[in-house]
Amino acid sequence: MIDDIIQEQPWRRAWRHYRQSRFAVIALIVCSIIILAAVFAPWLAPQNPYDLNVIDFFDSKLPPGSSAPTGFIFWLGTDGQGRDMLSAMLYGLRISLFVGVLSGLIAILIGMALGLVAAYVGGWIDALIMRVVDFMLGFPTILVALMLLAILGQGVDKVIFALILVQWAYFARAVRSAALVERQKEYVEAAQSLGLSQPRIMFGHIMPNCLAPVIVLGTMQVASAISTEATLSFLGLGLPITEPSLGLLISNGYSNMLSGRYWISLYPGLLLLLTVFSINVVGDRLRDVLNPRLSR
């Protein structure tokens, strides 16, 4: 029995630990469904909410369950432009996840590279990188993103750039802390004695052992990027109306809340809440799996 546990593959052991929490398993299932719904949105959506040949302005602000003259049923109602809310939410979810995941991946690459260099090289390079990190982390994320987008303007590329700029510092600090511990271990000294180059030691030997905190932090930051983008779009500084995300859908229906047309903002808001919450739960469980000392 003990030998089987010792010889068990790491990913099987991690999954066995992860599924001990039913709540985390449910969150993982919900998160997977959300991602699949965003990926296959063009095939799952009842209609293309941005096809002018399909949208009819006379169908605007219909309550959930209403039928169009053509017989099409709007299960979640329509917004102010006559778009099917279910279809608009699927397309908006697709854009929100794209912005959050892409900005998170690029921020991870930049932060890992700078964190490894700071920990391994040390000296004035370490001091310079960490002072920049301290400067970036000294300001609220949303404030920096607002300032950048006020200068750059709207656009998917501009939002992704702003989110990268406010996220990379978190990964740089986390990777530097892990790399400082790994740098003192014997396998690094052995690699140095063999004459391996510094980039090969940093990225080929030290970096794989620093991935655990990056995976956990990356999951959390993706959820943070999605909520930050939604906030920026709600304020009118994020994505343009031609590429609406969940935040922009919520903003479009906000003015109709007092008139009783709650569904225009409520359903995108619930989907955004469910997305961010499920991703955070998965990330929190991954933290316990990758570092059992933190689990209760």
N, C-alpha and C positions, 0 to 999 in steps of 0.2 A: 504493500500500500504506500509506504513512504517512498520507495524507489519510483513508483509510478508518478507521484506528485513531483519528485525532483526532476524526472525526465520529461514532464509535461511541457509542451511548447509554451513560450511566454504569452502568445496571444490567447491561447486556450485558458491559461491561468488568469489572465486579465479579464476575459469574458466571464469566467466562473465567479470571479470576485464582483464584477459589475452587476450581474443578474441577481445578486443577493438582495438588491434593493428593487422591489417591484415598482416603486414610484419612478426610479431612474429608467427602468425598462420601458414603462409606459411613455416617459418623456422621449426616449430614443425612438420608439415607434411613431409617435406624433411628429417628431422632427424629421424622420425619414419620409413620412407621408407628405409633409409640407415641402420638402425638397423635391420629391417626385412630382408633386402637383405643379411646382414652379418650372421644372424642366420640361414637362409635357403640357404646359399651359396652352400652346396653340392647338393641341389635339383634344384637350379636356374642356376648354372653354366652349360654352354653347354658341357663342358668336364672337367675331372679332370686334372688340369694342372701339377700335379706331378705324374701321372701314366705313367711310361715309356713305357707301351704297347700302349698308345694313342699318345704320342708325337713323332713327326718325325722331326729330325734335318734339313731335307731339306725344311721344312716349315718355317724356321727361317726368321725373319725380313720381313715378308710379309706385304704390306700396308693394310689399312682398306678396307674391302669389298672383299678381295681376297678369292679364293676358293682352297681347297686342292684337290689332285687327287681323293680322296674318295667322293668329293662333299660337304664336310663340309665347311661352309662359316665362315671366321674369320671377324666378323663385325667391330672389332676394331684393326685388324691386329694381328701380332704375335711378340714375343720378340726374343732375340738372341738365345734362346734355342728351339724355335719352339712352345712355349706355346701360347694358345689362350689368348689374352690380357684381354678380358672380363672375362674369367674364373679366370685368375690370379689375377685380381683386386678384384673380389668378395672374393676369398680366402684370399688375402692380407688385405682387409678391415676387415674380420672376426678376423684375428690375431691382427690388430691394435686396434680394439675396445675392444677385450679381454684384452690386456695389459693395455689400458687406464682405463677401467672400474674397473678391479680387483685391480690395484695399487691404484686407487682413493678410493675404498671402504675400503681397509685395512688402508690406510693413514687416512681416516676419523675416523675409530675406534680408532686408536692409538692417533690421535690428540685430539679427543673428550675426551677420558679418561684422558689424561695428562692435558688438559685445565680445566676440571672439578676439578680435584684434586688440581691444582694450585690455582684456584679461591676459592674453599671452604676451603681447609686446610690453605693456606696462609703461612706466616712465611718463614723459610729457604727453605722449599720445593718449594714454589712459586718462590722464588728468583732463586733457582737452575734450575728449569724447564725453566723459562723465559730466563735465561742466555744461556742455550743450544739453545733455540728457536732463540734468537738474533744471536748466532754464526752461526746457520744453514742458517738463512735468510741473513746473511752478505755476502754470496758467491752467484754468479750467478748459477741458477739451472743447466744449461747445463754444466757448468764447473765441478760441483760436480759429476754429472752423468758420465761425460767423465773420470774423475779420478777413479771412482769406477769400471767402466766397463773395463778400462785399466788394473786394478788389477784382477778383477774377471773373465774377458773373456766374450765370447758371450753366449747367451742362453736366452730363454724366462724368466726363473726364475730369472736370474741375472738382466735382464732389469727391471722386476717388482720390485725386491728388491731395485735397485738404484732409481727408481721413487718413491717408498714409502719413502725412506730416505730423498728425497729432497722435499716431499710434506707435510709430517705430521705436520711440524712446522707452516704452514699457518693455518691449522685447529685448532691447539692448541692455537694460539694467538686469533683467532676469537671466539672460544668457551670460552676462559677465559674472554674476554671482555664482552660477553653476560652473562656469569655466575656470574660475579661480580655484575651486575645490579640485576639479579634474586635473589642473595643471601641476598639482603637487604629487600626483600619483605616479606609481612606478612605471606604468606603460608609457607615459610621456617621456620619462627619463630614458627608457629603453629606445624609444623612437629617436630621441635626440642623439644618443650614443651611436645609432646606426647611420647617422648623417642625413636623416630625412629633412626635406625642406620645411620651413615654417608653415607655408600654406597647406602642405600635405598633413602636417601634424594637427593644425588647427581644424581644418575642414574634413580630414579623413579619419582622425582619431578622437579629438576632443568633441567635435560637434555632435556625433551620434550619441554621446553620453549626456548631452545637454537637451535632448529633444523632449524629455518628459515634461519639464515645466513649460516649454514652448507650446506643446500640444494643449495643455490645460489653459494657458493664458490666451492662446490663439482662439480657442473656442469662446472664451469670455469676450474677447475683443471683437469677434465677428458679431456677437449679439449687441455689443455696445455700438459698433459701427452702424448696424441696421437701425437702432433706436436714434442714434445721432443724425443719420441721414433723414429719417422720418421727421425729426424735429426741425431740421433745416428746411426741408420741403414744406412743412406746415407753415413755417414763417415766410415762405416765398423766396428763399435764397438757395434752395437745393436744385432739384431737377425741374426742367421746363414742362409746360403743360402737355407737350407732344410726347413725353416719355414719363408718364406719371408713375410714382411709386405708391406704397400704402400711405405714406405721410401726406402726399399730395391729394390722394383720394379723401383722406380725413379732412384736410383743409377745404376741399371743394364743398363738402357737405356741412361744414361747421356753421355757416350762415343760415342753414335750414333747420337747425336743431330746435330753435324756439318756435318754429312754425309747425312742429310736430312731425317733420320728416326725419326722424331719428336714424333710419336705416342707412342713409347715405354716408354717415360718419361712423355709426355704431359697428357695423359689420367689418369694415376695414380696420377699425381700432381693435376689435376683438381678435382678428387674425394677426395683427401686429403683436398684440400682447401674448398670444399663444406661441408665436414664433420665437420671440425673445425669451419667454419664460422656459420653453422646452430646451432651447439651446443652452441656457444658463444651468438648468438642472443637469443636462448631460455633461457639461464642463465641470460642474461641481463634483459629480460622481467620478469623472475621470481623474480628478485631483486625488480622491481617496484611493482609487485603484492604482495609480502610478506612484503614490506615496502613502502606503498603508498606515504610517505613523500618524497621519492626519485624520484618519477615519475614527469615528466614535465607536 
